[in-house]
């Protein structure tokens, strides 16, 4: 396998595709036992990337939506 992109370099969709590939290898017993730990470690890195990207997107969307809400003025 060529050098895999680092977590900072990989996009969400690419990480997801690589995760699916690793999962398929593990489920189909096509991953060599000698590289199993390496593949599981890579999967863990990719999961962190995906979670971080989802969290960042959620925060950004929440901020955008909050900016769309009309400002309330104190009644007095």
Buried (B, 14 or more C-beta within 10 A) or exposed (E): EEEEEEBEEBEBEBBBEBBEEBEEBBEEEEBEEEEEEEBEEBBEBBEEBBEEBEEEEEEEEEEEEEEEEEEEEEEE
